[in-house]
Amino acid sequence: MGDNIMKNDGIQRVELRLYSTPGCHLCELALALLAEVRRAYPDTLPDIEVCEIDIAQDDALMARYGVRIPVLQRCNDDAELYWPFDGAILARFLLAPENKASIEQ
């Protein structure tokens, strides 16, 4: 995660939805990557709350995300991040301008 990430601008919490299905290996990888990014930038990232949504329980979500999972969605602005992504991309997503933070490359 070679980017130089600057401290967030007072944002205390980022709420995310993770669209997934039970047993989704890629979804497990996405959660592991999120944990890795949290460990890499403990003083930079705000608190992160993740709500996992099982798309198999909702026909509309299955139609929308069925072949795209895992998908992370920021709850504050509904911006979505589609797999595949790496730690640098995930960090940018978590510290996007909508979240009043910045990233230096």
Z-matrix of the N, CA and C atoms (Angstrom, degrees):
N
C 1 1.439
C 2 1.517 1 108.49
N 3 1.282 2 115.85 1 71.74
C 4 1.437 3 122.66 2 -168.32
C 5 1.512 4 116.17 3 -74.07
N 6 1.317 5 119.81 4 -4.02
C 7 1.457 6 120.38 5 -178.67
C 8 1.518 7 110.23 6 -74.07
N 9 1.334 8 115.53 7 146.75
C 10 1.451 9 121.28 8 174.12
C 11 1.522 10 106.86 9 -89.14
N 12 1.303 11 117.17 10 108.81
C 13 1.452 12 122.30 11 -175.35
C 14 1.520 13 109.46 12 -97.20
N 15 1.310 14 116.66 13 129.73
C 16 1.465 15 121.35 14 -179.10
C 17 1.525 16 109.30 15 -89.26
N 18 1.316 17 115.56 16 156.15
C 19 1.458 18 121.40 17 -179.83
C 20 1.524 19 110.59 18 -60.03
N 21 1.338 20 115.33 19 140.46
C 22 1.462 21 119.14 20 -179.71
C 23 1.518 22 109.90 21 -66.29
N 24 1.311 23 115.66 22 162.51
C 25 1.457 24 122.22 23 -172.57
C 26 1.527 25 111.33 24 -97.27
N 27 1.340 26 116.66 25 56.54
C 28 1.449 27 119.88 26 175.20
C 29 1.512 28 115.60 27 85.83
N 30 1.319 29 118.87 28 0.54
C 31 1.453 30 120.39 29 178.00
C 32 1.525 31 107.89 30 -69.16
N 33 1.303 32 116.87 31 126.70
C 34 1.456 33 121.43 32 -175.83
C 35 1.537 34 113.08 33 -92.39
N 36 1.327 35 117.87 34 -30.18
C 37 1.452 36 120.03 35 -174.12
C 38 1.522 37 110.42 36 -151.53
N 39 1.329 38 115.08 37 139.36
C 40 1.456 39 122.00 38 171.65
C 41 1.519 40 106.42 39 -118.44
N 42 1.313 41 115.65 40 124.63
C 43 1.457 42 120.67 41 177.10
C 44 1.514 43 108.41 42 -101.28
N 45 1.329 44 115.01 43 130.53
C 46 1.459 45 122.09 44 -178.49
C 47 1.518 46 110.44 45 -123.74
N 48 1.310 47 115.07 46 150.39
C 49 1.467 48 121.98 47 166.69
C 50 1.517 49 106.53 48 -109.22
N 51 1.312 50 116.92 49 135.71
C 52 1.453 51 121.74 50 172.60
C 53 1.520 52 106.96 51 -111.87
N 54 1.329 53 116.10 52 110.38
C 55 1.463 54 120.81 53 176.30
C 56 1.519 55 107.54 54 -82.03
N 57 1.331 56 115.55 55 124.94
C 58 1.457 57 120.67 56 -173.94
C 59 1.524 58 110.04 57 -156.20
N 60 1.315 59 115.42 58 -175.46
C 61 1.457 60 122.83 59 171.37
C 62 1.526 61 107.49 60 -137.35
N 63 1.325 62 117.84 61 156.83
C 64 1.460 63 119.81 62 177.54
C 65 1.532 64 110.75 63 -59.72
N 66 1.322 65 115.50 64 137.72
C 67 1.456 66 120.29 65 178.14
C 68 1.516 67 115.11 66 77.53
N 69 1.325 68 118.16 67 9.83
C 70 1.467 69 122.08 68 -179.62
C 71 1.531 70 109.09 69 -76.39
N 72 1.325 71 116.75 70 108.80
C 73 1.454 72 121.96 71 -177.62
C 74 1.536 73 111.20 72 -62.58
N 75 1.307 74 117.83 73 -41.04
C 76 1.466 75 120.59 74 179.21
C 77 1.525 76 111.37 75 -65.46
N 78 1.324 77 116.71 76 -33.85
C 79 1.462 78 120.50 77 177.72
C 80 1.525 79 110.22 78 -66.45
N 81 1.322 80 116.53 79 -39.06
C 82 1.461 81 120.74 80 175.69
C 83 1.525 82 110.50 81 -63.16
N 84 1.336 83 116.96 82 -39.89
C 85 1.458 84 120.76 83 176.80
C 86 1.532 85 111.09 84 -63.31
N 87 1.327 86 116.50 85 -40.73
C 88 1.469 87 120.47 86 179.09
C 89 1.529 88 110.65 87 -62.94
N 90 1.328 89 117.84 88 -42.36
C 91 1.465 90 120.78 89 177.71
C 92 1.520 91 111.39 90 -65.33
N 93 1.331 92 116.76 91 -39.30
C 94 1.468 93 120.43 92 177.59
C 95 1.525 94 110.67 93 -64.43
N 96 1.315 95 116.88 94 -40.23
C 97 1.460 96 121.07 95 178.13
C 98 1.527 97 110.65 96 -65.40
N 99 1.306 98 117.26 97 -39.95
C 100 1.457 99 120.94 98 176.77
C 101 1.533 100 110.24 99 -60.56
N 102 1.322 101 117.05 100 -43.35
C 103 1.466 102 120.70 101 177.55
C 104 1.529 103 110.81 102 -63.16
N 105 1.327 104 117.06 103 -39.47
C 106 1.467 105 121.55 104 178.61
C 107 1.527 106 111.06 105 -63.79
N 108 1.317 107 117.00 106 -43.48
C 109 1.468 108 121.14 107 179.22
C 110 1.530 109 110.00 108 -65.00
N 111 1.326 110 117.17 109 -40.27
C 112 1.466 111 120.19 110 177.13
C 113 1.526 112 111.05 111 -59.95
N 114 1.333 113 116.32 112 -43.23
C 115 1.473 114 120.45 113 179.16
C 116 1.531 115 111.44 114 -67.32
N 117 1.315 116 117.00 115 -35.79
C 118 1.464 117 120.95 116 -177.17
C 119 1.528 118 112.43 117 -70.64
N 120 1.328 119 117.77 118 -29.82
C 121 1.459 120 122.10 119 -175.57
C 122 1.532 121 111.46 120 -130.02
N 123 1.340 122 118.29 121 57.30
C 124 1.475 123 119.09 122 -173.99
C 125 1.524 124 113.96 123 -65.19
N 126 1.321 125 117.85 124 -28.38
C 127 1.464 126 120.50 125 -178.19
C 128 1.520 127 112.87 126 -96.44
N 129 1.315 128 116.46 127 -3.09
C 130 1.458 129 121.21 128 -175.71
C 131 1.518 130 111.83 129 -104.43
N 132 1.320 131 116.19 130 -44.30
C 133 1.456 132 119.96 131 -176.72
C 134 1.519 133 111.32 132 -80.08
N 135 1.321 134 116.26 133 145.24
C 136 1.461 135 119.14 134 172.56
C 137 1.529 136 108.99 135 -71.68
N 138 1.329 137 116.46 136 171.94
C 139 1.460 138 119.66 137 171.60
C 140 1.518 139 108.52 138 -59.50
N 141 1.306 140 116.05 139 142.74
C 142 1.461 141 121.13 140 -177.03
C 143 1.519 142 108.43 141 -123.73
N 144 1.307 143 115.20 142 126.38
C 145 1.457 144 121.45 143 176.03
C 146 1.525 145 107.69 144 -113.98
N 147 1.328 146 116.36 145 128.08
C 148 1.458 147 121.27 146 -178.04
C 149 1.520 148 109.01 147 -116.22
N 150 1.310 149 115.16 148 126.80
C 151 1.460 150 122.32 149 174.14
C 152 1.525 151 107.56 150 -109.95
N 153 1.327 152 117.33 151 115.71
C 154 1.454 153 120.75 152 179.74
C 155 1.525 154 109.67 153 -83.35
N 156 1.319 155 115.65 154 130.84
C 157 1.459 156 122.86 155 179.95
C 158 1.526 157 108.38 156 -113.72
N 159 1.317 158 116.59 157 119.76
C 160 1.462 159 122.35 158 177.74
C 161 1.524 160 108.50 159 -82.61
N 162 1.318 161 116.43 160 105.91
C 163 1.463 162 120.51 161 -176.06
C 164 1.523 163 112.25 162 -69.80
N 165 1.326 164 117.17 163 -19.73
C 166 1.472 165 120.44 164 -179.48
C 167 1.529 166 111.82 165 -66.19
N 168 1.334 167 116.94 166 -16.77
C 169 1.465 168 121.06 167 -179.26
C 170 1.527 169 113.62 168 -89.44
N 171 1.341 170 116.77 169 0.49
C 172 1.462 171 120.67 170 -175.44
C 173 1.528 172 109.11 171 -142.87
N 174 1.322 173 116.50 172 116.62
C 175 1.474 174 120.94 173 -177.01
C 176 1.529 175 112.51 174 -59.24
N 177 1.331 176 117.40 175 -39.65
C 178 1.463 177 119.84 176 -179.15
C 179 1.530 178 110.89 177 -66.59
N 180 1.337 179 116.80 178 -42.53
C 181 1.470 180 119.62 179 177.54
C 182 1.527 181 110.91 180 -66.38
N 183 1.320 182 116.82 181 -37.32
C 184 1.465 183 120.36 182 178.55
C 185 1.523 184 110.08 183 -63.42
N 186 1.323 185 116.96 184 -41.55
C 187 1.462 186 120.38 185 178.90
C 188 1.528 187 110.95 186 -66.16
N 189 1.317 188 116.63 187 -38.23
C 190 1.467 189 120.63 188 -176.91
C 191 1.528 190 112.91 189 -76.42
N 192 1.353 191 117.02 190 -41.97
C 193 1.462 192 120.69 191 -170.96
C 194 1.529 193 114.96 192 -115.46
N 195 1.312 194 118.29 193 -1.73
C 196 1.463 195 121.88 194 -171.17
C 197 1.516 196 116.18 195 -47.24
N 198 1.316 197 118.13 196 -45.16
C 199 1.470 198 120.75 197 -178.26
C 200 1.525 199 111.56 198 -101.76
N 201 1.333 200 117.29 199 6.28
C 202 1.464 201 120.22 200 -175.45
C 203 1.523 202 113.57 201 -110.05
N 204 1.321 203 118.61 202 -10.03
C 205 1.466 204 120.17 203 -175.45
C 206 1.516 205 110.69 204 -65.76
N 207 1.318 206 115.67 205 149.72
C 208 1.461 207 128.65 206 1.63
C 209 1.526 208 112.46 207 -78.62
N 210 1.316 209 114.39 208 146.04
C 211 1.469 210 121.57 209 175.35
C 212 1.523 211 107.45 210 -128.74
N 213 1.334 212 115.85 211 127.42
C 214 1.459 213 121.46 212 172.89
C 215 1.515 214 108.41 213 -98.37
N 216 1.321 215 116.25 214 136.83
C 217 1.461 216 121.82 215 178.12
C 218 1.520 217 109.10 216 -128.36
N 219 1.336 218 116.61 217 127.44
C 220 1.463 219 120.48 218 173.62
C 221 1.520 220 108.13 219 -75.55
N 222 1.307 221 116.55 220 129.67
C 223 1.463 222 120.32 221 -177.29
C 224 1.521 223 112.87 222 -71.67
N 225 1.350 224 117.88 223 -28.60
C 226 1.468 225 118.99 224 -175.62
C 227 1.520 226 113.03 225 -71.17
N 228 1.341 227 117.98 226 -28.02
C 229 1.467 228 119.01 227 -177.87
C 230 1.530 229 113.42 228 -137.75
N 231 1.323 230 117.25 229 4.95
C 232 1.472 231 123.79 230 178.62
C 233 1.529 232 113.73 231 62.90
N 234 1.339 233 118.03 232 14.77
C 235 1.468 234 120.08 233 174.83
C 236 1.527 235 108.49 234 -63.91
N 237 1.325 236 116.33 235 143.70
C 238 1.455 237 121.11 236 -175.96
C 239 1.524 238 111.53 237 -121.08
N 240 1.324 239 114.64 238 145.90
C 241 1.453 240 122.84 239 176.48
C 242 1.516 241 107.28 240 -123.21
N 243 1.335 242 115.40 241 119.40
C 244 1.464 243 121.87 242 -175.78
C 245 1.520 244 110.91 243 -99.75
N 246 1.296 245 115.75 244 142.01
C 247 1.461 246 122.42 245 174.66
C 248 1.505 247 108.58 246 -66.55
N 249 1.320 248 120.21 247 141.80
C 250 1.461 249 127.67 248 7.61
C 251 1.527 250 111.66 249 -89.24
N 252 1.336 251 115.51 250 145.40
C 253 1.460 252 122.24 251 172.36
C 254 1.513 253 108.36 252 -143.96
N 255 1.341 254 114.99 253 155.36
C 256 1.458 255 120.18 254 178.48
C 257 1.525 256 108.73 255 -110.55
N 258 1.327 257 116.44 256 -176.42
C 259 1.454 258 120.83 257 -177.01
C 260 1.506 259 113.85 258 -62.10
N 261 1.327 260 117.49 259 -39.35
C 262 1.463 261 120.57 260 -179.71
C 263 1.528 262 110.95 261 -66.03
N 264 1.312 263 116.57 262 -42.94
C 265 1.473 264 120.61 263 178.65
C 266 1.525 265 109.91 264 -64.99
N 267 1.325 266 116.63 265 -42.18
C 268 1.459 267 120.58 266 179.14
C 269 1.526 268 110.86 267 -63.25
N 270 1.320 269 117.66 268 -43.21
C 271 1.464 270 120.60 269 178.35
C 272 1.527 271 110.87 270 -61.01
N 273 1.331 272 117.40 271 -42.68
C 274 1.477 273 120.51 272 176.93
C 275 1.526 274 110.67 273 -59.86
N 276 1.328 275 115.91 274 -42.07
C 277 1.462 276 120.82 275 179.45
C 278 1.526 277 110.68 276 -61.86
N 279 1.318 278 116.41 277 -42.65
C 280 1.463 279 120.49 278 -178.84
C 281 1.524 280 112.29 279 -70.10
N 282 1.330 281 116.48 280 -28.67
C 283 1.467 282 121.54 281 -177.72
C 284 1.521 283 111.52 282 -112.74
N 285 1.302 284 116.64 283 33.48
C 286 1.462 285 121.83 284 -177.95
C 287 1.523 286 110.97 285 -64.28
N 288 1.354 287 116.66 286 159.61
C 289 1.470 288 119.93 287 179.25
C 290 1.525 289 113.10 288 -52.40
N 291 1.317 290 117.72 289 -32.05
C 292 1.467 291 119.74 290 178.50
C 293 1.526 292 110.34 291 -62.32
N 294 1.339 293 116.13 292 -25.61
C 295 1.464 294 120.56 293 178.68
C 296 1.526 295 111.69 294 -95.32
N 297 1.335 296 118.14 295 12.60
C 298 1.462 297 124.45 296 175.28
C 299 1.522 298 112.42 297 56.67
N 300 1.312 299 116.33 298 47.40
C 301 1.461 300 120.73 299 176.60
C 302 1.510 301 107.57 300 -138.17
N 303 1.319 302 116.33 301 169.70
C 304 1.453 303 118.79 302 -179.43
C 305 1.511 304 111.31 303 -139.48
N 306 1.314 305 115.32 304 160.48
C 307 1.457 306 123.22 305 179.91
C 308 1.521 307 107.71 306 -131.22
N 309 1.311 308 116.11 307 132.83
C 310 1.455 309 121.07 308 173.96
C 311 1.517 310 107.56 309 -98.59
N 312 1.331 311 116.64 310 140.27
C 313 1.461 312 120.17 311 178.33
C 314 1.494 313 110.58 312 -96.73
